[in-house]
Structure formats: C-alpha cells, structure tokens
Amino acid sequence: MEVSALGLGTVKLGRNQGVKYPEEFSIPDDRAALALISHARELGINLIDTAPAYGNSEERLGTLLAGQRNHWLICSKVGEEFENGSSHFNFTPEHTAFSIERSLGRLRTDVIDMVLVHSDGDDLRIIKELGTLQALSELKRRGLIRAYGMSTKTVAGGIAAASECDMVMLSYNLVQQEEVKVLDACAKHGSAALIKKALASGHLAENFEDPVRASMDLVFSHPATTSAIVGTISEQHLRANVAAAKAAL
Ligand SMILES: NC(=O)c1ccc[n+]([C@@H]2O[C@H](COP(=O)([O-])OP(=O)(O)OC[C@H]3O[C@@H](n4cnc5c(N)ncnc54)[C@H](OP(=O)(O)O)[C@@H]3O)[C@@H](O)[C@H]2O)c1
C-alpha cells in the first residue's frame, strides 16, 4: 500500500465529547465534511483514519466516501467503544471479529485496508495475553482486512507491536518524544509507523516561530515515519499542514 505522507484523522467528524482539544468545536455537517475530504484528496492525501470510538465517524465515512472508495486507504480500529459519553474496552477475539464485521457495514466496504487495536494503555497485556492480534491475523487471512497493527500508549508496547504487526500508531510531537524508541523499532522490523498527535492535539508549542513546520520537521526527520495522521476540520489548517509536510520532506 502506498500511503500519502499525511493522513486525515476523523475524530472531529464524529465526536465532540470526551476529547482533549484546546477549543470546543461543532461537528461539520455533511456538506462541510465532504468539502474537507475533497480538499484533502486534491492535496494528495489518500489515507483516512477512523474508529468505532469516534462517534459516528465510520458511518459518516461510509456515506461520504461513496463513489470514491478506491481512492482511499481506510484505517479503522478495534477494542474501544465510546457510548453515552464514556469509553469501554473489549479486546476478545470474538468482539474483534464482531467489530470488524460491523465496521465493514458502517464503512460500506468489503475490505478495510488497515486495522489497529485501540489500546486502553495496557499494551503488553493485549499483545501477549488477549489474543486480539491473532484474531486480526485470522481476519487478514480471510481477506476482510489487508493489514493490522496497534495504536499503542507505551514505549514497551509500541516496541512489541513493531515486531509482531504490520504497523504501529504512536504519539510523537514537540512535547512528547519518548516514543522515538518505537520508531526505531519500526525501522528495525520494517513495520509501518503512523504518527498520531503530531500537532500535540492542537496544543501547539509556543516557543517555536512556526510550530506546525517544526512539528512536521520533527515527525519526518525519523526515517521510519510512514505517515502523520492529522486531525483537522479546517481546510486552511489542512493546507498549512500539507505545505509544512512538503517542506519537511
Ligand atoms: N488511536 C488512538 O488512540 C488515537 C488517539 C488520538 C488520535 N488518533 C488519530 O490521530 C488523529 C490526530 O490526532 P489528534 O486529532 O488528537 O491530534 P493532532 O492531529 O495533533 O491535532 C489536531 C488538532 O490540532 C488542530 N490543528 C490541526 N492543524 C492545525 C494547524 N495547521 N494550525 C493550528 N491548529 C491545527 C486541529 O484543530 P482544527 O480542526 O481547527 O484544525 C485539532 O484540534 C486523530 O484524528 C485520530 O484519527 C488516534
């Protein structure tokens, strides 16, 4: 799979409760969401990231990507459910299979390009004890997903995931750099590395003249970085992010 250097994160297309962004926001309506997606496509983005835990993001993408499914590589997740304002987690093989079937229906597709385990923070327990990755491996064998990995929250978990999966999603930004060791492990094992929170979820460092450019410089300075998934609902920010990524590459 050939992914663009930036991906579009879609938390803000489906959920505005229980999120840690600096400012409150309204979820874009279909017209605005479609314009954002078209704009991303025009800017060369082909990766879009969603999850069952992002409110109705998956269902919305099922509708919004109609007629352009082939352009997009879709990344979704398993394990976290967000209901009535709070998250709960289920990493069992049975729930994993159920969740993928449900995501296929919501996304109106017959295959999901990438699926990540949406960790609750107990990364190593999920990897070593719960059978979630084995369930994803079986779903890949059956052709329901094309690749899988884990969105980790710990350095040890990220390193373990890098050796066992096709890809890892990790946090890496100007104020959070301990997971650089996960990037090193991705380089060692040849697994893909998707960066989440490249812009520190919008809490941009003030001690940089151009924090967006500095963020992209950091993220793309590591040779293992495959793509940075940036969560924006602003076309202007999207353009600035693409320009900064281009300058960094
Ligand atoms: N798997 C996981 O556990 C996990 C966790 C977190 C995130 N993610 C994924 O990663 C994606 C990105 O993470 P994130 O949304 O937390 O963090 P992020 O991409 O670092 O930051 C997004 C925030 O930054 C703002 N922003 C974006 N571009 C900007 C710019 N050029 N100038 C100023 N502000 C800008 C956005 O506001 P505007 O909308 O106003 O641009 C938004 O509030 C998510 O959408 C999701 O797909 C996954």
The ligand as an SDF file (V2000), in Angstrom:
LIG
                    3D

 48 52  0  0  0  0  0  0  0  0999 V2000
   -5.5210    5.5750   18.1120 N   0  0  0  0  0  0  0  0  0  0  0  0
   -5.5670    6.4560   19.0590 C   0  0  0  0  0  0  0  0  0  0  0  0
   -5.5380    6.1000   20.2350 O   0  0  0  0  0  0  0  0  0  0  0  0
   -5.6280    7.8760   18.6550 C   0  0  0  0  0  0  0  0  0  0  0  0
   -5.6010    8.8460   19.6250 C   0  0  0  0  0  0  0  0  0  0  0  0
   -5.6120   10.1300   19.1970 C   0  0  0  0  0  0  0  0  0  0  0  0
   -5.6780   10.3930   17.8540 C   0  0  0  0  0  0  0  0  0  0  0  0
   -5.7370    9.4220   16.9230 N   0  0  0  0  0  0  0  0  0  0  0  0
   -5.8240    9.6920   15.4750 C   0  0  0  0  0  0  0  0  0  0  0  0
   -4.8650   10.6390   15.1470 O   0  0  0  0  0  0  0  0  0  0  0  0
   -5.5200   11.8060   14.6210 C   0  0  0  0  0  0  0  0  0  0  0  0
   -4.7570   13.0220   15.0710 C   0  0  0  0  0  0  0  0  0  0  0  0
   -4.7540   13.1350   16.4760 O   0  0  0  0  0  0  0  0  0  0  0  0
   -5.3660   14.3950   17.1900 P   0  0  0  0  0  0  0  0  0  0  0  0
   -6.5400   14.8990   16.4240 O   0  0  0  0  0  0  0  0  0  0  0  0
   -5.5310   14.0600   18.6240 O   0  0  0  0  0  0  0  0  0  0  0  0
   -4.1420   15.4130   17.1620 O   0  0  0  0  0  0  0  0  0  0  0  0
   -3.4200   16.3920   16.1200 P   0  0  0  0  0  0  0  0  0  0  0  0
   -3.5840   15.9900   14.7280 O   0  0  0  0  0  0  0  0  0  0  0  0
   -2.0600   16.5600   16.6920 O   0  0  0  0  0  0  0  0  0  0  0  0
   -4.1800   17.7900   16.4080 O   0  0  0  0  0  0  0  0  0  0  0  0
   -5.4500   18.0660   15.9350 C   0  0  0  0  0  0  0  0  0  0  0  0
   -5.8210   19.4370   16.4990 C   0  0  0  0  0  0  0  0  0  0  0  0
   -4.8850   20.3980   16.0000 O   0  0  0  0  0  0  0  0  0  0  0  0
   -5.5750   21.4330   15.3410 C   0  0  0  0  0  0  0  0  0  0  0  0
   -4.8070   21.7770   14.1270 N   0  0  0  0  0  0  0  0  0  0  0  0
   -4.6210   20.9970   13.0360 C   0  0  0  0  0  0  0  0  0  0  0  0
   -3.8610   21.6190   12.1290 N   0  0  0  0  0  0  0  0  0  0  0  0
   -3.5620   22.8430   12.6560 C   0  0  0  0  0  0  0  0  0  0  0  0
   -2.8210   23.9450   12.1890 C   0  0  0  0  0  0  0  0  0  0  0  0
   -2.2260   23.9340   10.9890 N   0  0  0  0  0  0  0  0  0  0  0  0
   -2.7290   25.0350   12.9850 N   0  0  0  0  0  0  0  0  0  0  0  0
   -3.3230   25.0670   14.2020 C   0  0  0  0  0  0  0  0  0  0  0  0
   -4.0550   24.0370   14.7110 N   0  0  0  0  0  0  0  0  0  0  0  0
   -4.1690   22.9360   13.9400 C   0  0  0  0  0  0  0  0  0  0  0  0
   -6.9300   20.8850   14.9890 C   0  0  0  0  0  0  0  0  0  0  0  0
   -7.8970   21.9330   15.0090 O   0  0  0  0  0  0  0  0  0  0  0  0
   -8.7020   22.3290   13.6450 P   0  0  0  0  0  0  0  0  0  0  0  0
   -9.7310   21.2550   13.4520 O   0  0  0  0  0  0  0  0  0  0  0  0
   -9.2550   23.6610   13.9590 O   0  0  0  0  0  0  0  0  0  0  0  0
   -7.6730   22.3440   12.5470 O   0  0  0  0  0  0  0  0  0  0  0  0
   -7.1940   19.8830   16.0910 C   0  0  0  0  0  0  0  0  0  0  0  0
   -7.8310   20.4750   17.1880 O   0  0  0  0  0  0  0  0  0  0  0  0
   -6.9500   11.7240   15.1520 C   0  0  0  0  0  0  0  0  0  0  0  0
   -7.8720   12.4400   14.3520 O   0  0  0  0  0  0  0  0  0  0  0  0
   -7.1660   10.2500   15.0770 C   0  0  0  0  0  0  0  0  0  0  0  0
   -7.5040    9.8810   13.7500 O   0  0  0  0  0  0  0  0  0  0  0  0
   -5.6970    8.1680   17.3140 C   0  0  0  0  0  0  0  0  0  0  0  0
  1  2  1  0
  2  3  2  0
  2  4  1  0
  4  5  1  0
  4 48  2  0
  5  6  2  0
  6  7  1  0
  7  8  2  0
  8  9  1  0
  8 48  1  0
  9 10  1  0
  9 46  1  0
 10 11  1  0
 11 12  1  0
 11 44  1  0
 12 13  1  0
 13 14  1  0
 14 15  2  0
 14 16  1  0
 14 17  1  0
 17 18  1  0
 18 19  2  0
 18 20  1  0
 18 21  1  0
 21 22  1  0
 22 23  1  0
 23 24  1  0
 23 42  1  0
 24 25  1  0
 25 26  1  0
 25 36  1  0
 26 27  1  0
 26 35  1  0
 27 28  2  0
 28 29  1  0
 29 30  1  0
 29 35  2  0
 30 31  1  0
 30 32  2  0
 32 33  1  0
 33 34  2  0
 34 35  1  0
 36 37  1  0
 36 42  1  0
 37 38  1  0
 38 39  2  0
 38 40  1  0
 38 41  1  0
 42 43  1  0
 44 45  1  0
 44 46  1  0
 46 47  1  0
M  CHG  2   8   1  16  -1
M  END
$$$$
